[in-house]
Amino acid sequence: MLSATNPSDHMEFNFEALEKKGLKLNPAPAPVGSYVQCIRTGNYLHLSGGISINGDVAIYGKLGADVSIEDGQRAAQAAILNRLAVIQAELGSFAPLRKIVAVNGFVNCTPDFTDQAKVLNGASDLLVELLGPEAAHTRSAVGVPSLPLGVAVEINMIVEFDPSAC
């Protein structure tokens, strides 16, 4: 288990697992508005919301209407890969990562849809597959009536890193 007091504890990114799943880590996207992708403060990165677009994968629509839970999970994976690309760009690699602290997910859904947590499991499970059990994190899964560009999922994060490893 990672320790917040031991700077030698870092997460290892499993690129082989990513490839086996047929997924790709694309370059970090540019902001599409008046904001920055992340802010460093102390030993933490606070990441802006990333939408369910990752390279050629773009998932739009509304859960409970025209998007299945399985496609919603794929949307959550695309959004988390989008955020991982920002982390890699900011830190230079995944080596400085110590902990995924929080994942906050927003699901574009109908008012009667109640499986937001199942949708966000797509992102949470992928984080653990790619970074190991130490990537377990706190999480919110919130249903919303719409998201930017009509995407299915948006995710923001807080991660801890070791500044001396950057």
N, C-alpha and C positions, 0 to 999 in steps of 0.2 A: 504494500500500500504506500502511496506517496505521502510524504510528510511536508507540511508547510515550512518546517524549520530546517530541513536538510536540502541545501541547494544542489546536491548531486542527484536528487530524484527528479527524473524527467520522463515524459511520455515518449514512446516510440511510435511513429506513424507506420502502419502496416500497408504499404503500397501494394503488396501482393494481394491482400484481401480486397482492396479497392478494385484491382484489375479482375480478380475472379468474379466479382459481382457485376462486371461489365460497366463500371462507373469510371468517371474521369474527373480529376481535379484540374479545372480550367484556371486560367489567370484570373486574378481578382478583378471584379467588375468596377468600372468607374461609377461614382455616385450619379444618380439620375435626378438630383435636386440640390437644394442648398444645404448640404451637410457633408460631413466627412465619414469615411467608412469605419474608422475607429479612433479612439482616444486612449493614449497611454496615461495612466495615473498610478504612481507608485509601481507596484509589481502586477498591475492589472491592465488588461485591455478591455474597454467597453466598446462592443461592436454595435453599429447601427443595424437596423433591420435589413435582412437580405431576403429577396423574394425567390419564388420557386422557378428560377431560371439559372441553369448551369450549362454554359456552352450551347449545344444544340438542343438540350432538354429544356423545355418551357411548358409548364403546366398551369393552365388557366381554368377558371370556372368555380363553381360553387358546390361544396360538399352538401349532400342531401338533395341535390337537384341533378346536376349533370356530371359530377365527379364522384367516382366510387371511393371507398375507404382505401383500397389498394393503390389507386392513382393518387389519392391524397398522401399516402405514405411515400410514394415516389416523389411527390411535390416537396414533402418535408426533407427528403434526402437531397434533392436538388438545392433547396435553400441552405441546408447545413453545409453542403460542399461549397456553396457560394461563400459562406462565412469562413470555412476553413481556408479558402484561398486568400481571404483578407488577412487571416492570422499569419499564414506563411509569408505573404508579401511584407507584412509589418515586422515580423521577427527574423526574416531571412530563412527560416526553416522551422520545423516543429520541435527541434531539440530543446529550446528554452521552455516549452510548455510544462507546467507543473500540474495544473488542475483545470478542468472545465467546471466553473463555479455555478453558472446559471444559464439555462436555455429558456427563452420566453417565446412561445409560438402563438401565432395568430392564424386562425383557420377561417377562410371565407366560406360561410355556410348559411343555410336556411335557419330560420328561428327555431325550428323543432329538431335540428340536428344536435345530438348529444355525445358524439363519439370523437370529440376533439383530441382527447388523450390517445386514442388508438391511432389517429392520424400522426400525431407528434412522436409516437413510438418509432416511426420510420426514421426520424432524425436521431433520437436517443439511442436506439439500437445500433445505428450505423456508427455513431461516435464511439461506442464501446467496442464494436468490431474493429474499428480502425486504430484506436488509441489504447485499448485494453480496459480492464475493469476500473482502473483509476479515473476513467472518463465519466463515471457515473456522476450525476449532477442534480441540482435542484431544477425544477421546471414549472412553468405555467403553460396551460393549454387553453386558449381563449377563443371563443367563437365571435366573429365579427360579420357585419352585413356586407362589407366590401373591402378590397385591398387594392393597392396601387396597380394600375395596368390590368386589373381583373384577374390577378394571379390567385392560385388556390391557397398558398401558404406564405407567411413571412415569419422570419426568425431573427431575434437579436440574442446576443450572448455576452457574458462576462467570463473572462478566463484569467488565470494566474500564470505568470511566467517568471523565470529567473533572469533578471537583467544582466547578470554577469555572463550568461551563456549566449547573449546576442552579439 
